[in-house]
Each structure stands twice: as C-alpha cells, then as structure tokens.
Amino acid sequence: MKETTKIKYLLACLFFSMCYVHSRAQVPVEITAGHSSYYYQHMFSGKIIAEKPFGFFNTSSILLPYDKKRGIEVMSQSYLTYEINKRWATGLGSIYAPGNRFVPSAFVWFFNKKNDLSYLIFTRMDVWSKPSLELFGSVEYQGSKNQDFNLYARLQLQYITSMHWNGHLKSVQYARLGVDNKGVQYGLGINFDQYGPNTEHYSNFGLFVRRVF
C-alpha cells in the first residue's frame, strides 16, 4: 500500500474518532511549515460517559519532509483510558508506526494546570515481545484571556528507547513561541529530531498555526 494511501486511511479513522468525542473534549490541532518539512500534530482526550472514569485518548502526528530520501513519518496512538483522579490517568490501546505497524501499548500520565501554565508527563511501553519505552513531557504557557493578543509558548520533549536492541530509537525537542489571538495561536516553531543509536540529527525552523476545536 502506498504511503499516501496509508495516510488517507489514518486521517479518515482519526476524523471519525475526533467527531465522536468532539462534544466531550477540546482538540488542539497544529501545523508547522519550515525550511525542511511540514509537520502536523494533534492530541485529545474525552470521557465516553461524562460521569464515568472511562474515556478515549488519541495523539497523532505526520511529518512530510521535502527530502524524499528521508521518507514520510506517520505516528498514531489510541487508548481506552481510566481516570484515577483529576491529575493521573492510565490506559490500554495501540500505537501505529510504519516500522512495526500496530503494536499493543499501555500508558500512564500526569497532567496539571495552574493559572496560565500547564504541564504533562506521559510514559508508555509496548505490550509485546520486543517492547519500546517512551517518555514524553510538555510545558505550555498561555496568557490571560482578557486581551486581544496574549503570549503563547510551549516546550515539548520526547525520548523513545528500545528494550531489546541498541537503545535509543528517537528523541525530539520542539519549541513554540508566538501569540494567541482570539483562540488561534501562531508564531515561530523549531523542531529537532534525533534517530537511532548514532543520533542522526534533523532540524526544522519555520512558522506554526494552532487552534483548539
């Protein structure tokens, strides 16, 4: 199956998932256009039934590099979740990536928000014979809503390691700095990606647009 066809199927599945939980969750969608690639990502979670602890969580990204030798990178994680309390949650589901296709996975996260600052710590492990371990963290600042233009900033970090060969698989450092204008965030975006045990490095400098639907 061609890469473009895979992306179409993935986006169709994500669209129906997002429609299902749209009334129950905010869905932040972001697109970055830079000197070396386009990058898309979203992350959302919602309750299946408002008063119950069970829910659904999805995070997905698509990297479209200008250099065809690098190849298109698609990642999507979907989980049924259980809310332990207002800050802690866990879940079981699967992760899709071109290398291993769909792999069962489990996660635990911690989320907290105080005033204009929020932060998320997310750890995930594959549930199969050749597992990988992922640690993800983000810190986001979104200024007061009582002005037309407010400061927006985010730092996003990720580290993925294999537990059965050569260690490091991928790590990223993404930074966003811009403004929030009537619910739309835009500004400067920087992406750093490292792959494999020899940490092959890629960078992308450009502009981002983000909106919470």
Buried (B, 14 or more C-beta within 10 A) or exposed (E): EEEEEBBEEBBEBBEEBBEEBEEBBEBBBBBBBBEBBBBBBBBBBBBBEEEEEEBBBBBBBBBBBEEEEBEBBBBBBBBEBBBEEEEEBEBEBBBBBEEEEEBEBBBBBBBEEEEBEBBBBBBBBBEEEEBBBBBBBBBBBBBEEEEEEBBBBBBBBBBBBBEEEEEBBBBBBBBBBBBBEEEEBBBBBBBBBBBEEEEEEBBBEBEBBBBBE
